[in-house]
Amino acid sequence: MATQATPAGGLRRLPAWPRRYLLAAVVAAWVLIWVFVQGRDTLQLGGAELTPLHVSVNEASEVIDNSRNENPFFLYFVNYIRLFLDESVTFVQALISQPSFGRPLPVVGWLGVVAVATAVALLWGNLRVALLTAIGFASFGLLGLWEESMDTLALTLAAVALSLLIGIPIGVWAGVNDRFDRLVTPLLDFMQTMPTFVYLAPLTLFFLIGPASATVATVIYAVPPAIRITAHGIREVRPATLEASTSLGATAWQSLRKVRLPLAKRTIVVGVNQTIMAALCMVTIAALIDAPGLGKTVVKALETLDVGSAFNAGLAIVVMAIVLDRVTSAAGRRVEDRHRAGRSRGPGRRRAEIGAVLAVTGVLVYLSHVYVWAAEFPSEANLGRHVRQGVDAATLWAQDNLAVYTGAFRNAVSYGLLNPFEALLTGSPWWLVGAVLVAFAAILANVRIVLVTAVCVALLVALGLWQDSMVTLASTLVATVLVMVLGVVLGVWMGRSDRVDQLVRPVLDAGQTMPPFVYLVPILGLFGATRITAIIAAVVYAAPVAVKLTADGIRGVAPSAVEAATAAGSSTWQLITKVQLPMARSALTLAASQGLIYVLAMVVVGGLVGAGALGYDVVAGFSQLQLRGKGLAAGVAIVVLGIMLERITRTAARRADAETHGAH
Amino acid sequence: MTVSRIGRPRAVALLVAAGLLVSACGGAKVGESGSGAAPAASGADGKKDCGAVNIAINPWVGYEATAAVIAHVAEKDLGCSVTKKDLKEEVAWQGFATGEVDAIVENWAHDDLKKKYIDDQKVAVSAGSTGNKGVIGWYVPPWMAEKYPDITDWKNLNKYADLFKTSESGDKGQLLDGDPSFVTNDAALVKNLKLDYKVVYAGSEAALITGFRQAEKQKTPMLGYFYEPQWFLSEVKLVKIKLPEYTEGCDADAEKVACDYPLYDLDKIVSKKFADSGSPAYDLVKNFTWTNEDQNLVAKYISEDKMTAEEAAEKWVGDNPDKVKAWLPTS
């Protein structure tokens, strides 16, 4: 973290405790002023109203639309990229999912695909993940979704390959060059928080309807983690190691290739892993522009509110995510082990092993190419129906029996927490909220962040969506608080017990990759089309990250500190509250800041289930031509909110980190 | 994993041998007759060549019903090879410009898109009505209409506003608006009719349907924006609220609207290229017309009887040969 030397600025660093009182004082002052100036300068804008900015954005996008056919950029550049992408995806589809080369079935049948995947897991990972892979891939067939799963796999693999091809070199560059890093970081923030709906329709103008557009949409969302984590890995290589290599006369290129890259390999594998997860998040959205695969099944099922079928397909996506995650993680660990242990195992045995695995795989692939039983998944072994029926029954039961309680819960949270908070944010004049945000930045972060915050506030006003932004901000913050409550409770529990970790982790993965609408339909039945439904969706998606980061932090607390506290006779409760949580403070702040970004990623989904405000603006912009400009502005507003909140929390985290370390 | 490693190569050899044995025993081979998915027969009995047709599929069941029936007839009777593309409306219209969509077979007004692609860019043309009439309006669940018979007149809505209060609408009644794809005048309507209601944006059809379904089941009040033809109405027969009657031009100024929505004539839009191609599939799309009951039936096959769109279309076409015959191009 030495790279981003925070300008020491004019702000004096305050010790931890008065800061809390300062924040409280700001909030108190805010409420007090609000009482008097309530309802003034709130910059309201109705659902169908537009500002001149929105109209001119509309016009600008028309101009681009219309010049498409004459513009050489499209004719000679974009078209070739599109052709290349379409061909690559179609090729992978021909191999594993679609009838091809004059055959009624793909080149490699189910048995062959299962065999290849298992072999990959075995050779790069270990026996355990190989087993998991075999079961996971077989389950696609058992759920009755073999072809759809293979389409999704084809698209995901193409998008991931492309993301890595672009992401790793850029990441390396950002890792060695700080200036370039500062240049790309805001761009990456933009790519990660800009709602896909905003650019989905224009994308099909450039790349046409089909796999190419779907791939590009996926890459836009999946490439940032690849770049970020690679850069992080390269930067993390200890300066001492680098100095040693430089003093031995290595050129910059040599020390990059021989020292930095090998040492960063493990981190880069983590990047691969995150890229895959991000790519799988896009499956359902891409289905709206005719991307083949499981996403279509989900979208189709939801047209008739067929939760069972949607869940079935969602389950296949989750299984795919878990398998790919575990295999890449195992590969990463293997790289690390080998790095630590050197090459201990005899190369002879390894070679024999590889040979054997390849031979078996080869035979199975051949069988699946030639024989129908190995090519087409037997339809008798279809358990999907049972999954569907089970889920339907459970949904019905919950909606019939729990609605009374969930209604009470909804009203309690809405009236007790959300409505007052929202009234405070939307009822305050814009300048008051702006001043409060700037004050928060000043107390928690530093001068640079104060400037960033001021610019962000000005942007929100300029975008003409101030009030909608405040409604969204209120829900976002409430959701983040819930995320952190869950994050701390589950995170501590997982961090203290490996068994719990093993049990809970797949559930967390499911929360991150299950397409939201699958669980949103039952939740809509329970909570209605309300902001609470949107908040729950956000919590389901964002809590896993916060939980995982917190658990990591708890596990990272030095064992000696824990032992010392136990020896001194602390109870478990004392141990958690006095030792483990305080020492994991920087992890907790990181969890909060990541949780917040993930909550913001769900703003648009929230707009689909009753949250209104920015999320709805984006969705409406995607659906109605005259609202396109407003939708784009709303998308930018979400990004601006994200950047502002992320910068404040991240800088606060870094400060907390520095203080914890400084205290020792 | 270390224990089993020594024996593995031998075990593997066994497996390979076993595998080869199985392959020697056989089983049906891919590509031989009777091997499941046979390639679709195209260009049946030498009729006029139809070629490829790209039909956009917008994401709602009624649309899918219409598209499936047209696709079925085009494939079986005209020997076309039909590609269905799942697209949101705006993206589908864009497809006319990029040449990737030939037909949209159920269009709800979308005057802005018509202006852009039919009048300005001249890449699309209208192919006439589908025969379906689209109704948009405010609805309440049937139990409410039964218990409060006068609720279906807008003039009485203020009397019942208290019933419709929710956590989202504060001290006013809630009017749940729906899918962002549809133009709504509801905010203006509420204001101009001086109703004590607040428009809350549900944001999706799924949210609206779930809302109405629960409202009927749990007997909770709900007032929301909805439309027909829609498959859900065969499950719960929602009751429409009477708003001040629509007259020509009463909705001209979006800010001052104080009347009901017009009856929409749902139509078909095709690309200029497709219309000029002389393909028999174009004639089929142009001639196609059926009633709301027809569409509701096919939609019911899909949504309630859980048939695939293809199965549903096949069943309906089998049951209605006369209607289908009228659509076929006269050669």
Interface residues (C-beta under 8 A of the other chain):
Chain A: G46 G47 A48 E62 D65 N66 R68 P99 R103 P104 L105 G109 N126 L127 R128 L200 A201 T204 L205 L208 I209 G210 A287 L288 I289 D290 K296 V299 K300 L302 E303 T304 L305 D306 R349 A352 E353 A356 V357 A359 V360 V363 L364 Y366 L367 H369 V370 Y371 V372 W373 A374 A375 E376 Q399 D400 A403 R410 N411 S414 Y415 L418 N419 F517 L520 V521 L524 G525 G528 A529 T530 R531 I532 T533 G607 L608 V609 G610 A611 G612 G615 Y616 V619 A620 F622 S623 Q624 L625 Q626
Chain B: M1 R5 R8 P9 V12 A13 L15 V16 G19 L20 V22 S23 G26 G27 A28 K29 V30 G31 S35 G36 A37 A38 P39 P59 W60 V61 E64 K85 D86 L87 K88 E89 E90 V91 Q94 G95 A97 T98 E100 V101 D112 L113 K116 Q121 T166 S167 E168 G170 L176 D179 P180 S181 V183 A187 A188 V199 V200 Y201 A202 G203 S204 E205 A206 A207 L208 I209 T210 G211 R213 Q214 K217 Q218 W231 A254 I302 S303 K306
